[in-house]
């Protein structure tokens, strides 16, 4: 069906090459059906136009007979100017789509077209106003979009810079962690070597740190004792003299 339709469409002209598969054939079949439906509609419209033309011709002949019989007028009897005026009158009636050529029908048609023209102008003015408003909004939106693009660009650049700084800090931190681990290993190896050659365990780094902490705790504990003992430093060494000193202090108090 599709091939026959294409041959009918192109006639003597060769059919253009196309990829023959299920999809292309389905598409062409749909186009063929639409084309055939359109051709049917066109044929119906042509038949209707022919019927209308036949009716108009019969009506024209009817009115020509009436004019010729009643008034003795015919197309050949009219002057060139009258024929031109008659043609203008007919064209105006067709253009205005009036039912007859009476003056009232022409006035009605002209008033209707004037009203439609006013509505169209008013609609065009509204459309122009909307177009100006939309143009302003579009310009504002484009400006805002450009600003946002600039801000995004700056933000991306800032993020890239922060990312580079973070990578550098991460590398430095990694280096310090590796260095710390290496130093701990080296300290541990050195202590093992010292222990191997007879170093006292109390002199190792961990032992010294522990002793330092214990010493700090002891110093903190004896601090109140020092303050308490300081009050006895002014007393004599012998008990009798000390008692005398205490009595004097009581009297002074």
Residue pairs with C-beta under 8 A, 6 or more apart in sequence:
1 29
1 32
2 25
2 28
2 29
2 32
3 15
5 28
5 32
5 35
5 36
6 15
6 28
7 15
9 35
18 24
64 74
64 75
67 73
67 74
68 74
75 83
78 86
89 101
90 101
92 106
93 100
93 101
93 105
93 106
96 106
96 109
96 110
96 113
97 109
98 105
98 106
98 108
98 109
99 105
187 205
191 199
191 204
191 205
194 203
194 204
195 201
195 204
201 207
202 208
202 211
235 242
235 245
236 242
236 245
